[in-house]
Amino acid sequence: MRLCFLFVSPCLAGSVLWSGIFNSTATVEDFDLWSWSNEIEPWQWYIHGTGNTSEYLGLSADYKNPAASDAQGLRITIDGTSFWEDQTMERSELIPQTAEDLGAGHLYYHFSLSTATTNAPNASFEHQIAFFESAFTELQYGLEDGASGTSDNTLRWLAGGETYWSVQLEAGNWYNFAYDINFDNQTVGLWASNNSDPLVLVVDAVAVTASSNSEDWHVGELRLPNGGVNSAAEDWFWSGIYIEEAPLNTEIGSASAAASTTAASASTASTSSATSVATSTSTTAPTTSTTSTTSVSSTTIPVSTEPASTSVPTSVSTSVPSAVSSSTTVAEISTTVVSTSESSAVATATPTEVSVSTSTEVSVATPTAVSISTATASSSTATSTASTSTVLPIPSGSASQILSELHAMLTSLLSRAGVHARDFNGH
C-alpha cells in the first residue's frame, strides 16, 4: 500500500523507482502509520529512541532546500534519548519501503543535506549518514572513532571504507548528492553540488562490493559514542530524497517540480477516467431491459384538451379473467391485452366474466378529444398483437345519454380487443 496522498513521485530524466519527497499534506503522525504488520510505502520508521516521533522527526517548508520544489523538508534529530534497542549509539533513521528492486542495475540515490547553528551537530563524535548496512558507501561527519584529537568538522564521502571526497561542514549550506551506484558493474561514484547548483561528478566510479536488499539504505544519522556521552539535540535537514534509474537528472528542484506536475496530471486523469466511467454507466445501464416471460409495448397518443364545465358522475372499469383488463375514463381509455399462442396466430383468451362498476361520485371533465393508449403484452413464444389507438366522438347530452354513448363506445372497443358485445347486453 502506498500513502500517495502524502508523498509524490517525481518524473525525471531516468525512471524513478522510489520517492521520499513530501507534499504539503504530509504530517509527522503519518510516519507512525507504518509497522511490521502494516508495511505501507514509502518509509519504514522503527529505528529511533523511546520518545515520541515528533521528538525525532519534523516536516516543514522551512526544512527544505529553497532551490527545490518540495512542499516540505524533513528534520531528523538525535539526542540523549535516541538509543535504539539498548544500543550505545544514538540513532534516528528512516528506510525506504517499496516493492521495487533498489539493488539492481544502474541507480542514482538522490538527497540534499543541511544543518543550522541551532542544534548543530557535535563534531566530537563520528556520525554515519545516508549509509548502507554493508557500508559500501556512506557519508560521515565528525571525529572518527579511535582518531586522535577532540573534534573534526569534516563532512566526507566514503566508498569501500575509504574517503574519496570531503568538505568542511558549513551551517545553512545545502549539500546536494547523488550516489552513482552500478550494481551490475560493482562500482559507486559521487555527484555533488551546493544549494541550487546542478550536480557535477566529483568522484568517478570506484570498485566496491555493491549490494542492497531494497530496505537497507538508512536516511538519517547514527552517532557513535566515541567513549563519551552528550545528550544535546542535533538537527539534520533533508530534502529531495528519491532513487532513479539512469540516466541521471542533475538539476536541483526539477525532481519535485516534475513530481507535483505528475501528481496533478495523474489526479486529472483519474478524475477524467472516473467521469468517463460514470457517464458510460449512467448512459448505458438504462438502455436494455430483459424479462424471461413477457415483453410489453405501449403506445400513447396525446391529445390537447379543453376543460368543460359539465361534470359527469361516471367511471367505468372492466375486469376480465385470464389477465385481460381495461380501465376506461371519458378523458382517456387505456387497454392492456395479454395474448398467448403456440403458433404465429394470435390467440385471445376468452373471458368468463366481465363486470362493469359505476361510481356515483366521480367528476370527469369533458375533453375535446379522447385518446386511447393500448399496451400489448405477449408471452415470449407468442406473436405480439399490434397496438391500437383511435379517437372517439365527444359524448353530448344528458348524463343518461352520455352513459348510453359510453356504453356503445366501450362495446365497440372491447369487440376489437376480443371481448364480445354480447357480454354487455341487458345493461
Buried (B, 14 or more C-beta within 10 A) or exposed (E): EEBBEBBBBBBBBBEBBBBBBBBEEBEBEBBEEBEEEEEBBBBBBEBBBEBEBBBBBBBBEEBBBEBBBBBBBBBBBBBEBBBBEEEEBBBBBBBBBBEBEBBBBBBBBBBBBBBBEEBBBBBBBBBBBBBBBBBBBBBBBBBBEEEEEEEBBBBBBBBBEEEBBBBEBEEEBBBBBBBBBBBEEBBBBBBBBBBBBEBEBBBEBBEBEBBBEBBBBBBBBBBBBBEEEBEEBBBBBBBBBBBBBEEBBBBBBBBBBBBBBBBEEBEEEEEEEEEEEEEEEEEEEEEEEEEEEEBEEEEEBEEEBEEEEEEBEBBBBBBBEEEBBBBBBBBBBBBBBBBBBEEEEBEBBEBEEBEBEEEEEBEBBBBEBBBBBBBBBBBEEBBBBEBBEBEBEBBEEEEEEBBEBBBBBBBEBBBEBBBEEEBBEEE
